[in-house]
Amino acid sequence: MEDLTQEEWASQLDSDSDAIVLDVRTDAEVADGIIPNAIHIDIYKGQEFISEIEDLDKSKNYYVYCRSGNRSGQACAIMDELGFNNAYNLQGGILEWDGDLVDLA
């Protein structure tokens, strides 16, 4: 797991052909907007979260975010334990994100 600043995260994401963006916020938080093409898996779902994470391709590079960076850091740690080699946490979360968002409402 690696914590990346907003600039590092966005730059690395743009140049990564194996990138997958993962949003680990709640449904209510996602309703306020989501980074384009992100996969949403709520970390608060416990075992269901782990089951869904285990179904993902471990060879890809995951750019993980939440509201402030705490839950996404936990998600990255879980992913490391499950054998994912590349999980990148967005420091500051979506609160500090200045890129595009898609409104799902």
TORRO-144736 format. One record per atom (N, C-alpha, C): atom name; x, y, z; residue number from 1; residue in three letters. Coordinates in Angstrom, 1 decimal, m for minus. Example, Ala and Ser with C-alpha at 12.3 -4.5 7.8 and 13.67 -1.06 7.14 Angstrom:
("N"; (13.2; m5.7; 7.8); 1; "ala"),
("CA"; (12.3; m4.5; 7.8); 1; "ala"),
("C"; (13.2; m3.3; 7.8); 1; "ala"),
("N"; (12.8; m2.2; 7.1); 2; "ser"),
("CA"; (13.7; m1.1; 7.1); 2; "ser"),
("C"; (12.9; 0.0; 7.9); 2; "ser"),
# end
This chain:
("N"; (0.8; m1.2; 0.0); 1; "met"),
("CA"; (0.0; 0.0; 0.0); 1; "met"),
("C"; (0.9; 1.2; 0.0); 1; "met"),
("N"; (0.4; 2.2; m0.7); 2; "glu"),
("CA"; (1.2; 3.5; m0.8); 2; "glu"),
("C"; (0.2; 4.6; m0.6); 2; "glu"),
("N"; (0.5; 5.6; 0.2); 3; "asp"),
("CA"; (m0.3; 6.8; 0.3); 3; "asp"),
("C"; (0.2; 7.8; m0.7); 3; "asp"),
("N"; (m0.7; 8.3; m1.5); 4; "leu"),
("CA"; (m0.4; 9.3; m2.5); 4; "leu"),
("C"; (m1.1; 10.6; m2.3); 4; "leu"),
("N"; (m0.4; 11.7; m2.6); 5; "thr"),
("CA"; (m1.1; 13.0; m2.5); 5; "thr"),
("C"; (m2.1; 13.1; m3.7); 5; "thr"),
("N"; (m2.9; 14.1; m3.6); 6; "gln"),
("CA"; (m3.9; 14.2; m4.7); 6; "gln"),
("C"; (m3.2; 14.3; m6.1); 6; "gln"),
("N"; (m2.1; 15.1; m6.2); 7; "glu"),
("CA"; (m1.4; 15.3; m7.4); 7; "glu"),
("C"; (m0.8; 13.9; m7.9); 7; "glu"),
("N"; (m0.1; 13.2; m7.0); 8; "glu"),
("CA"; (0.5; 12.0; m7.3); 8; "glu"),
("C"; (m0.5; 10.9; m7.8); 8; "glu"),
("N"; (m1.6; 10.9; m7.1); 9; "trp"),
("CA"; (m2.7; 9.9; m7.4); 9; "trp"),
("C"; (m3.2; 10.2; m8.8); 9; "trp"),
("N"; (m3.6; 11.4; m9.0); 10; "ala"),
("CA"; (m4.2; 11.8; m10.3); 10; "ala"),
("C"; (m3.2; 11.6; m11.5); 10; "ala"),
("N"; (m1.9; 11.9; m11.3); 11; "ser"),
("CA"; (m0.9; 11.8; m12.3); 11; "ser"),
("C"; (m0.6; 10.3; m12.6); 11; "ser"),
("N"; (m0.5; 9.5; m11.6); 12; "gln"),
("CA"; (m0.2; 8.1; m11.7); 12; "gln"),
("C"; (m1.4; 7.4; m12.4); 12; "gln"),
("N"; (m2.6; 7.8; m11.9); 13; "leu"),
("CA"; (m3.8; 7.2; m12.5); 13; "leu"),
("C"; (m3.9; 7.5; m14.0); 13; "leu"),
("N"; (m3.6; 8.7; m14.4); 14; "asp"),
("CA"; (m3.7; 9.1; m15.8); 14; "asp"),
("C"; (m2.8; 8.3; m16.7); 14; "asp"),
("N"; (m1.6; 7.8; m16.2); 15; "ser"),
("CA"; (m0.7; 7.1; m17.0); 15; "ser"),
("C"; (m0.6; 5.6; m16.8); 15; "ser"),
("N"; (m1.6; 5.1; m16.1); 16; "asp"),
("CA"; (m1.7; 3.7; m15.7); 16; "asp"),
("C"; (m2.7; 2.9; m16.5); 16; "asp"),
("N"; (m2.3; 2.1; m17.4); 17; "ser"),
("CA"; (m3.3; 1.4; m18.3); 17; "ser"),
("C"; (m3.9; 0.2; m17.5); 17; "ser"),
("N"; (m3.4; m0.2; m16.3); 18; "asp"),
("CA"; (m4.0; m1.2; m15.5); 18; "asp"),
("C"; (m4.7; m0.7; m14.3); 18; "asp"),
("N"; (m5.1; 0.6; m14.4); 19; "ala"),
("CA"; (m5.7; 1.2; m13.2); 19; "ala"),
("C"; (m7.2; 0.9; m13.1); 19; "ala"),
("N"; (m7.6; 0.7; m11.8); 20; "ile"),
("CA"; (m9.0; 0.6; m11.4); 20; "ile"),
("C"; (m9.2; 1.5; m10.2); 20; "ile"),
("N"; (m10.2; 2.4; m10.3); 21; "val"),
("CA"; (m10.5; 3.3; m9.2); 21; "val"),
("C"; (m11.6; 2.6; m8.3); 21; "val"),
("N"; (m11.3; 2.6; m7.0); 22; "leu"),
("CA"; (m12.2; 2.0; m6.1); 22; "leu"),
("C"; (m12.7; 2.9; m5.0); 22; "leu"),
("N"; (m14.0; 3.1; m4.9); 23; "asp"),
("CA"; (m14.6; 4.0; m4.0); 23; "asp"),
("C"; (m15.2; 3.1; m2.8); 23; "asp"),
("N"; (m14.7; 3.4; m1.6); 24; "val"),
("CA"; (m15.1; 2.5; m0.5); 24; "val"),
("C"; (m16.0; 3.3; 0.5); 24; "val"),
("N"; (m16.7; 4.3; 0.0); 25; "arg"),
("CA"; (m17.6; 5.1; 0.9); 25; "arg"),
("C"; (m19.0; 4.4; 0.9); 25; "arg"),
("N"; (m19.9; 5.0; 1.8); 26; "thr"),
("CA"; (m21.2; 4.5; 1.9); 26; "thr"),
("C"; (m22.1; 4.9; 0.7); 26; "thr"),
("N"; (m23.2; 4.2; 0.5); 27; "asp"),
("CA"; (m24.1; 4.6; m0.5); 27; "asp"),
("C"; (m24.5; 6.1; m0.5); 27; "asp"),
("N"; (m24.8; 6.6; 0.8); 28; "ala"),
("CA"; (m25.2; 7.9; 0.9); 28; "ala"),
("C"; (m24.1; 8.9; 0.5); 28; "ala"),
("N"; (m22.9; 8.6; 0.8); 29; "glu"),
("CA"; (m21.7; 9.4; 0.4); 29; "glu"),
("C"; (m21.6; 9.4; m1.1); 29; "glu"),
("N"; (m21.7; 8.2; m1.7); 30; "val"),
("CA"; (m21.6; 8.1; m3.2); 30; "val"),
("C"; (m22.7; 8.9; m3.9); 30; "val"),
("N"; (m23.8; 9.0; m3.3); 31; "ala"),
("CA"; (m24.9; 9.8; m3.9); 31; "ala"),
("C"; (m24.5; 11.3; m4.2); 31; "ala"),
("N"; (m23.5; 11.8; m3.4); 32; "asp"),
("CA"; (m23.0; 13.1; m3.6); 32; "asp"),
("C"; (m22.1; 13.3; m4.8); 32; "asp"),
("N"; (m21.7; 12.2; m5.4); 33; "gly"),
("CA"; (m20.8; 12.2; m6.5); 33; "gly"),
("C"; (m19.7; 11.2; m6.4); 33; "gly"),
("N"; (m19.2; 10.7; m7.5); 34; "ile"),
("CA"; (m18.2; 9.6; m7.6); 34; "ile"),
("C"; (m17.2; 10.0; m8.7); 34; "ile"),
("N"; (m16.0; 9.6; m8.5); 35; "ile"),
("CA"; (m15.0; 9.8; m9.5); 35; "ile"),
("C"; (m15.3; 8.9; m10.7); 35; "ile"),
("N"; (m15.3; 9.5; m11.9); 36; "pro"),
("CA"; (m15.7; 8.7; m13.1); 36; "pro"),
("C"; (m15.0; 7.4; m13.2); 36; "pro"),
("N"; (m15.9; 6.4; m13.6); 37; "asn"),
("CA"; (m15.5; 5.0; m13.8); 37; "asn"),
("C"; (m15.0; 4.2; m12.6); 37; "asn"),
("N"; (m15.3; 4.8; m11.4); 38; "ala"),
("CA"; (m15.0; 4.1; m10.1); 38; "ala"),
("C"; (m15.9; 3.0; m9.9); 38; "ala"),
("N"; (m15.4; 1.9; m9.2); 39; "ile"),
("CA"; (m16.1; 0.8; m8.7); 39; "ile"),
("C"; (m16.5; 1.1; m7.3); 39; "ile"),
("N"; (m17.7; 0.9; m6.9); 40; "his"),
("CA"; (m18.1; 1.2; m5.5); 40; "his"),
("C"; (m18.3; 0.0; m4.7); 40; "his"),
("N"; (m17.5; m0.2; m3.7); 41; "ile"),
("CA"; (m17.7; m1.3; m2.7); 41; "ile"),
("C"; (m17.5; m0.7; m1.3); 41; "ile"),
("N"; (m18.6; m0.6; m0.6); 42; "asp"),
("CA"; (m18.7; 0.0; 0.8); 42; "asp"),
("C"; (m17.9; m0.8; 1.8); 42; "asp"),
("N"; (m16.9; m0.2; 2.4); 43; "ile"),
("CA"; (m16.0; m0.9; 3.3); 43; "ile"),
("C"; (m16.8; m1.3; 4.6); 43; "ile"),
("N"; (m17.9; m0.6; 4.9); 44; "tyr"),
("CA"; (m18.7; m0.9; 6.1); 44; "tyr"),
("C"; (m19.5; m2.2; 5.9); 44; "tyr"),
("N"; (m19.5; m2.8; 4.8); 45; "lys"),
("CA"; (m20.2; m4.1; 4.6); 45; "lys"),
("C"; (m19.5; m5.3; 5.2); 45; "lys"),
("N"; (m18.4; m5.1; 5.8); 46; "gly"),
("CA"; (m17.7; m6.2; 6.5); 46; "gly"),
("C"; (m17.3; m7.3; 5.6); 46; "gly"),
("N"; (m17.8; m8.5; 5.9); 47; "gln"),
("CA"; (m17.4; m9.7; 5.2); 47; "gln"),
("C"; (m17.8; m9.6; 3.7); 47; "gln"),
("N"; (m18.9; m9.0; 3.4); 48; "glu"),
("CA"; (m19.4; m8.8; 2.0); 48; "glu"),
("C"; (m18.3; m7.9; 1.3); 48; "glu"),
("N"; (m17.8; m6.9; 1.9); 49; "phe"),
("CA"; (m16.7; m6.1; 1.3); 49; "phe"),
("C"; (m15.5; m7.0; 1.0); 49; "phe"),
("N"; (m15.1; m7.8; 1.9); 50; "ile"),
("CA"; (m13.9; m8.7; 1.7); 50; "ile"),
("C"; (m14.2; m9.6; 0.5); 50; "ile"),
("N"; (m15.4; m10.2; 0.5); 51; "ser"),
("CA"; (m15.8; m11.1; m0.6); 51; "ser"),
("C"; (m15.7; m10.4; m1.9); 51; "ser"),
("N"; (m16.3; m9.2; m2.0); 52; "glu"),
("CA"; (m16.2; m8.5; m3.3); 52; "glu"),
("C"; (m14.8; m8.1; m3.7); 52; "glu"),
("N"; (m14.0; m7.7; m2.7); 53; "ile"),
("CA"; (m12.6; m7.4; m3.0); 53; "ile"),
("C"; (m11.9; m8.6; m3.5); 53; "ile"),
("N"; (m12.1; m9.8; m2.9); 54; "glu"),
("CA"; (m11.4; m11.0; m3.3); 54; "glu"),
("C"; (m11.8; m11.4; m4.8); 54; "glu"),
("N"; (m12.9; m10.9; m5.3); 55; "asp"),
("CA"; (m13.3; m11.2; m6.7); 55; "asp"),
("C"; (m12.6; m10.3; m7.7); 55; "asp"),
("N"; (m11.9; m9.3; m7.2); 56; "leu"),
("CA"; (m11.2; m8.4; m8.2); 56; "leu"),
("C"; (m9.9; m9.0; m8.7); 56; "leu"),
("N"; (m9.4; m8.5; m9.8); 57; "asp"),
("CA"; (m8.2; m9.0; m10.4); 57; "asp"),
("C"; (m7.0; m8.5; m9.7); 57; "asp"),
("N"; (m6.2; m9.3; m9.0); 58; "lys"),
("CA"; (m5.1; m8.9; m8.2); 58; "lys"),
("C"; (m3.9; m8.3; m9.0); 58; "lys"),
("N"; (m3.9; m8.6; m10.3); 59; "ser"),
("CA"; (m2.8; m8.1; m11.1); 59; "ser"),
("C"; (m3.0; m6.6; m11.5); 59; "ser"),
("N"; (m4.2; m6.0; m11.3); 60; "lys"),
("CA"; (m4.4; m4.6; m11.6); 60; "lys"),
("C"; (m3.9; m3.7; m10.5); 60; "lys"),
("N"; (m3.9; m2.4; m10.8); 61; "asn"),
("CA"; (m3.5; m1.4; m9.9); 61; "asn"),
("C"; (m4.7; m0.7; m9.4); 61; "asn"),
("N"; (m4.9; m0.6; m8.1); 62; "tyr"),
("CA"; (m6.1; m0.1; m7.5); 62; "tyr"),
("C"; (m5.8; 1.3; m6.8); 62; "tyr"),
("N"; (m6.6; 2.3; m7.2); 63; "tyr"),
("CA"; (m6.6; 3.6; m6.7); 63; "tyr"),
("C"; (m7.8; 3.8; m5.8); 63; "tyr"),
("N"; (m7.6; 3.8; m4.5); 64; "val"),
("CA"; (m8.7; 3.7; m3.6); 64; "val"),
("C"; (m8.9; 5.0; m2.8); 64; "val"),
("N"; (m10.2; 5.3; m2.7); 65; "tyr"),
("CA"; (m10.5; 6.6; m2.0); 65; "tyr"),
("C"; (m11.8; 6.4; m1.2); 65; "tyr"),
("N"; (m11.9; 7.3; m0.2); 66; "cys"),
("CA"; (m13.1; 7.4; 0.6); 66; "cys"),
("C"; (m13.4; 8.9; 0.8); 66; "cys"),
("N"; (m14.0; 9.3; 1.9); 67; "arg"),
("CA"; (m14.3; 10.7; 2.2); 67; "arg"),
("C"; (m13.1; 11.5; 2.6); 67; "arg"),
("N"; (m12.3; 10.9; 3.5); 68; "ser"),
("CA"; (m11.1; 11.7; 4.0); 68; "ser"),
("C"; (m9.8; 11.0; 3.9); 68; "ser"),
("N"; (m9.8; 9.7; 3.5); 69; "gly"),
("CA"; (m8.5; 9.0; 3.4); 69; "gly"),
("C"; (m8.3; 7.9; 4.4); 69; "gly"),
("N"; (m9.1; 7.9; 5.5); 70; "asn"),
("CA"; (m8.9; 6.9; 6.5); 70; "asn"),
("C"; (m9.4; 5.5; 6.2); 70; "asn"),
("N"; (m10.7; 5.4; 5.7); 71; "arg"),
("CA"; (m11.2; 4.1; 5.3); 71; "arg"),
("C"; (m10.5; 3.5; 4.1); 71; "arg"),
("N"; (m10.1; 4.4; 3.2); 72; "ser"),
("CA"; (m9.4; 3.9; 2.0); 72; "ser"),
("C"; (m8.1; 3.3; 2.4); 72; "ser"),
("N"; (m7.5; 3.9; 3.4); 73; "gly"),
("CA"; (m6.2; 3.4; 4.0); 73; "gly"),
("C"; (m6.4; 2.0; 4.5); 73; "gly"),
("N"; (m7.5; 1.8; 5.3); 74; "gln"),
("CA"; (m7.9; 0.5; 5.8); 74; "gln"),
("C"; (m8.1; m0.5; 4.7); 74; "gln"),
("N"; (m8.8; 0.0; 3.7); 75; "ala"),
("CA"; (m9.1; m0.9; 2.5); 75; "ala"),
("C"; (m7.9; m1.4; 1.9); 75; "ala"),
("N"; (m6.9; m0.4; 1.7); 76; "cys"),
("CA"; (m5.6; m0.8; 1.1); 76; "cys"),
("C"; (m4.9; m1.8; 1.9); 76; "cys"),
("N"; (m4.9; m1.7; 3.2); 77; "ala"),
("CA"; (m4.3; m2.6; 4.1); 77; "ala"),
("C"; (m4.9; m4.0; 4.0); 77; "ala"),
("N"; (m6.2; m4.0; 3.9); 78; "ile"),
("CA"; (m7.0; m5.3; 3.7); 78; "ile"),
("C"; (m6.6; m5.9; 2.4); 78; "ile"),
("N"; (m6.5; m5.1; 1.3); 79; "met"),
("CA"; (m6.1; m5.6; 0.0); 79; "met"),
("C"; (m4.7; m6.2; 0.0); 79; "met"),
("N"; (m3.8; m5.5; 0.7); 80; "asp"),
("CA"; (m2.4; m6.0; 0.9); 80; "asp"),
("C"; (m2.4; m7.4; 1.5); 80; "asp"),
("N"; (m3.2; m7.6; 2.6); 81; "glu"),
("CA"; (m3.3; m8.9; 3.2); 81; "glu"),
("C"; (m3.9; m9.9; 2.3); 81; "glu"),
("N"; (m4.8; m9.5; 1.4); 82; "leu"),
("CA"; (m5.4; m10.5; 0.5); 82; "leu"),
("C"; (m4.6; m10.8; m0.8); 82; "leu"),
("N"; (m3.4; m10.2; m0.9); 83; "gly"),
("CA"; (m2.5; m10.5; m1.9); 83; "gly"),
("C"; (m2.4; m9.5; m3.1); 83; "gly"),
("N"; (m3.1; m8.3; m2.9); 84; "phe"),
("CA"; (m3.0; m7.3; m4.0); 84; "phe"),
("C"; (m1.6; m6.6; m3.9); 84; "phe"),
("N"; (m0.9; m6.5; m5.0); 85; "asn"),
("CA"; (0.4; m5.9; m5.0); 85; "asn"),
("C"; (0.4; m4.4; m5.0); 85; "asn"),
("N"; (m0.6; m3.8; m5.7); 86; "asn"),
("CA"; (m0.6; m2.3; m5.9); 86; "asn"),
("C"; (m2.0; m1.7; m5.5); 86; "asn"),
("N"; (m2.0; m1.2; m4.3); 87; "ala"),
("CA"; (m3.2; m0.5; m3.8); 87; "ala"),
("C"; (m2.7; 0.9; m3.3); 87; "ala"),
("N"; (m3.3; 1.9; m3.9); 88; "tyr"),
("CA"; (m2.8; 3.3; m3.7); 88; "tyr"),
("C"; (m3.9; 4.1; m3.0); 88; "tyr"),
("N"; (m3.6; 4.6; m1.8); 89; "asn"),
("CA"; (m4.6; 5.4; m1.0); 89; "asn"),
("C"; (m4.5; 6.9; m1.4); 89; "asn"),
("N"; (m5.7; 7.5; m1.6); 90; "leu"),
("CA"; (m5.8; 8.9; m1.9); 90; "leu"),
("C"; (m5.8; 9.7; m0.6); 90; "leu"),
("N"; (m4.7; 10.3; m0.3); 91; "gln"),
("CA"; (m4.6; 11.1; 0.9); 91; "gln"),
("C"; (m5.6; 12.3; 0.9); 91; "gln"),
("N"; (m6.3; 12.4; 2.0); 92; "gly"),
("CA"; (m7.3; 13.5; 2.1); 92; "gly"),
("C"; (m8.6; 13.2; 1.5); 92; "gly"),
("N"; (m8.7; 12.0; 0.8); 93; "gly"),
("CA"; (m10.0; 11.5; 0.2); 93; "gly"),
("C"; (m10.6; 12.5; m0.8); 93; "gly"),
("N"; (m11.9; 12.2; m1.0); 94; "ile"),
("CA"; (m12.7; 13.0; m1.9); 94; "ile"),
("C"; (m12.9; 14.5; m1.4); 94; "ile"),
("N"; (m12.7; 14.7; m0.1); 95; "leu"),
("CA"; (m12.9; 16.1; 0.4); 95; "leu"),
("C"; (m11.8; 17.0; m0.3); 95; "leu"),
("N"; (m10.7; 16.5; m0.6); 96; "glu"),
("CA"; (m9.7; 17.3; m1.2); 96; "glu"),
("C"; (m9.5; 17.1; m2.7); 96; "glu"),
("N"; (m10.4; 16.3; m3.3); 97; "trp"),
("CA"; (m10.3; 16.0; m4.7); 97; "trp"),
("C"; (m10.8; 17.2; m5.5); 97; "trp"),
("N"; (m10.0; 17.6; m6.5); 98; "asp"),
("CA"; (m10.4; 18.7; m7.4); 98; "asp"),
("C"; (m10.6; 18.3; m8.8); 98; "asp"),
("N"; (m10.7; 17.0; m9.0); 99; "gly"),
("CA"; (m10.9; 16.4; m10.3); 99; "gly"),
("C"; (m12.4; 16.3; m10.6); 99; "gly"),
("N"; (m12.8; 15.6; m11.7); 100; "asp"),
("CA"; (m14.1; 15.5; m12.1); 100; "asp"),
("C"; (m14.9; 14.5; m11.1); 100; "asp"),
("N"; (m16.2; 14.7; m11.0); 101; "leu"),
("CA"; (m17.1; 13.8; m10.3); 101; "leu"),
("C"; (m18.3; 13.6; m11.1); 101; "leu"),
("N"; (m18.9; 12.4; m11.0); 102; "val"),
("CA"; (m20.1; 12.1; m11.7); 102; "val"),
("C"; (m21.2; 12.1; m10.7); 102; "val"),
("N"; (m22.3; 12.8; m10.9); 103; "asp"),
("CA"; (m23.4; 12.8; m10.0); 103; "asp"),
("C"; (m24.3; 11.6; m10.3); 103; "asp"),
("N"; (m24.6; 10.8; m9.3); 104; "leu"),
("CA"; (m25.4; 9.6; m9.5); 104; "leu"),
("C"; (m26.8; 9.8; m9.1); 104; "leu"),
("N"; (m27.1; 11.0; m8.6); 105; "ala"),
("CA"; (m28.5; 11.2; m8.1); 105; "ala"),
("C"; (m29.5; 11.5; m9.3); 105; "ala"),
# end
